């Protein structure tokens, strides 16, 4: 009875299993595989398996699999995050918008607002970084000037009040001008500002 390619493949699988158990040498395995590929009848294939005491019918026994080595323990959920993608360059409209926000953030989050914008969005745009640094320097200067407020009050109620109100007005006006210039595509250089951050 002639055999098909599937019978030859099944015989070769039996031979692989026997070789994996060490019941065949390398030379014997290669000879029997070559004979299985050249076999034409069922008896040709059965003679290859006679001394192995393995029946031809049915699939070969499962090949023992090597147990995988344990890998490193999984990361905690807060550290198991996908890798960050590289930042994309900001469009000019977004650059001007973030720059204006850096100047205007002094009204609701002085010092903190431009600092956060400088550290996050500023790493993606030199224009935003320059405006945020300028706004941060100005707001730090204003913060230091508030220390002088009790000294200004020594000039008297009227003079001290006028100086303090003039200081607050200047801060508000410069912040609005800085945001407007940034929205127009320019970097605001404050006339009275310490260069704390470059």
C-alpha positions as CSV (number, residue, x, y, z in Angstrom):
1,X,0.0,0.0,0.0
2,X,1.5,3.3,-1.1
3,X,1.9,6.1,1.5
4,X,1.2,9.8,1.2
5,X,3.2,12.9,2.3
6,X,1.2,13.0,5.5
7,X,2.3,9.5,6.4
8,X,5.9,10.4,5.7
9,X,5.6,13.5,7.9
10,X,4.0,11.5,10.7
11,X,6.9,9.0,10.6
12,X,9.4,11.9,10.7
13,X,7.6,13.3,13.8
14,X,8.0,9.8,15.5
15,X,11.7,9.9,14.6
16,X,12.1,13.4,16.0
17,X,10.5,12.3,19.2
18,X,12.8,9.2,19.5
19,X,15.8,11.3,18.7
20,X,14.8,13.8,21.4
21,X,14.6,10.9,23.9
22,X,18.1,9.8,22.9
23,X,17.1,6.5,21.4
24,X,18.6,7.4,18.0
25,X,22.1,8.9,17.3
26,X,22.5,11.8,14.9
27,X,23.6,9.5,12.1
28,X,20.7,7.1,12.6
29,X,18.3,10.0,12.8
30,X,19.5,11.5,9.5
31,X,19.5,8.1,7.7
32,X,16.0,7.3,8.8
33,X,14.6,10.7,7.9
34,X,16.2,10.4,4.4
35,X,14.7,6.9,4.1
36,X,11.3,8.2,5.3
37,X,11.3,10.9,2.6
38,X,12.2,8.3,0.0
39,X,9.7,5.6,1.3
40,X,6.9,4.6,-1.1
41,X,5.0,1.9,0.8
42,X,3.7,1.5,4.3
43,X,6.2,-1.3,5.0
44,X,9.1,1.0,4.1
45,X,8.0,3.4,6.9
46,X,7.1,0.7,9.4
47,X,10.6,-0.8,9.2
48,X,12.0,2.6,10.3
49,X,10.0,2.5,13.5
50,X,10.1,-1.3,14.3
51,X,13.0,-1.2,16.8
52,X,11.6,1.9,18.5
53,X,8.4,0.1,19.6
54,X,6.2,3.0,18.5
55,X,3.0,2.4,16.6
56,X,2.6,4.2,13.3
57,X,-1.1,5.0,13.8
58,X,-2.0,8.1,15.7
59,X,0.0,11.2,16.5
60,X,3.4,10.9,18.3
61,X,3.5,11.4,22.0
62,X,3.9,15.0,23.1
63,X,7.4,16.3,23.0
64,X,8.4,17.5,26.4
65,X,8.8,21.2,26.5
66,X,11.5,23.0,28.4
67,X,10.0,24.9,31.3
68,X,10.5,28.7,30.7
69,X,12.7,30.4,33.2
70,X,10.9,32.8,35.5
71,X,11.3,36.4,34.3
72,X,11.6,39.5,36.3
73,X,8.6,40.3,38.5
74,X,6.0,42.5,36.9
75,X,6.2,46.2,37.6
76,X,3.7,47.9,39.9
77,X,0.8,49.4,38.0
78,X,2.0,52.9,38.4
79,X,5.3,52.2,36.7
80,X,3.9,49.8,34.1
81,X,3.2,52.5,31.5
82,X,3.9,52.4,27.7
83,X,7.1,54.2,26.7
84,X,6.6,57.9,26.1
85,X,6.4,58.9,22.5
86,X,8.8,61.7,21.4
87,X,7.3,65.1,21.5
88,X,6.0,66.6,18.2
89,X,6.8,70.2,17.3
90,X,4.1,72.7,18.2
91,X,2.3,74.6,15.5
92,X,2.9,78.4,15.5
93,X,-0.7,79.1,16.7
94,X,-0.2,76.8,19.7
95,X,3.2,78.3,20.5
96,X,1.7,81.8,20.6
97,X,-1.2,80.6,22.7
98,X,0.9,78.9,25.3
99,X,3.3,81.9,25.4
100,X,0.4,84.2,26.1
101,X,-0.9,81.9,28.8
102,X,2.5,82.0,30.5
103,X,2.3,85.8,30.8
104,X,-1.4,85.9,31.9
105,X,-1.0,83.0,34.4
106,X,0.4,85.6,36.8
107,X,-3.2,86.6,37.6
108,X,-4.3,83.2,38.9
109,X,-1.1,81.2,39.5
110,X,1.9,83.6,39.9
111,X,5.3,82.0,39.4
112,X,3.8,78.5,39.3
113,X,2.0,79.0,36.0
114,X,5.0,80.1,33.9
115,X,7.3,77.6,35.7
116,X,5.0,74.7,34.7
117,X,4.6,75.9,31.1
118,X,8.4,76.4,30.9
119,X,9.0,72.8,32.1
120,X,6.4,71.1,30.0
121,X,5.5,72.9,26.8
122,X,8.8,74.8,26.8
123,X,10.7,71.7,26.2
124,X,9.0,71.4,22.8
125,X,9.3,75.0,21.7
126,X,12.1,77.6,22.1
127,X,9.6,80.4,21.6
128,X,7.3,79.2,24.5
129,X,10.4,78.6,26.7
130,X,11.7,82.2,26.0
131,X,8.3,83.7,26.9
132,X,7.7,81.5,29.9
133,X,11.2,82.4,31.2
134,X,10.6,86.1,30.7
135,X,7.2,85.8,32.5
136,X,8.8,83.8,35.3
137,X,11.5,86.3,35.8
138,X,9.0,89.2,35.9
139,X,6.8,87.4,38.4
140,X,9.7,86.5,40.6
141,X,10.7,90.2,40.6
142,X,7.1,91.1,41.6
143,X,7.3,88.5,44.4
144,X,10.5,90.0,45.7
145,X,8.9,93.5,45.5
146,X,6.1,92.4,47.7
147,X,8.7,92.1,50.5
148,X,9.1,95.9,50.1
149,X,5.4,96.5,50.8
150,X,5.8,97.0,54.6
151,X,8.7,99.4,53.9
152,X,6.5,101.4,51.5
153,X,3.8,101.6,54.1
154,X,6.3,103.5,56.4
155,X,6.0,106.5,54.1
156,X,2.5,107.1,55.4
157,X,-1.0,105.9,54.6
158,X,-1.5,108.0,51.5
159,X,2.0,107.8,50.0
160,X,2.4,104.1,50.8
161,X,-1.1,103.3,49.4
162,X,-0.3,105.2,46.2
163,X,3.0,103.4,45.7
164,X,1.5,100.0,46.4
165,X,-1.4,100.6,44.0
166,X,1.0,101.8,41.3
167,X,3.0,98.6,41.8
168,X,0.0,96.4,41.4
169,X,-1.2,98.4,38.3
170,X,2.2,98.1,36.7
171,X,2.3,94.3,37.3
172,X,-1.2,93.9,35.7
173,X,-0.4,96.2,32.7
174,X,2.9,94.5,32.0
175,X,1.4,91.0,32.3
176,X,-1.4,92.0,29.8
177,X,1.1,93.5,27.4
178,X,3.4,90.5,27.7
179,X,0.5,88.1,26.8
180,X,-0.5,90.4,23.9
181,X,3.0,90.5,22.5
182,X,3.4,86.8,22.8
183,X,0.1,86.2,21.0
184,X,1.4,88.4,18.2
185,X,4.6,86.3,17.8
186,X,7.1,88.3,19.8
187,X,8.9,87.7,23.1
188,X,8.1,90.2,25.8
189,X,11.1,91.9,27.5
190,X,10.0,93.4,30.7
191,X,11.6,96.8,31.5
192,X,11.9,96.0,35.3
193,X,12.8,92.3,35.7
194,X,15.6,90.4,37.3
195,X,17.3,87.7,35.3
196,X,16.8,84.8,37.8
197,X,16.0,82.2,35.2
198,X,17.7,82.1,31.7
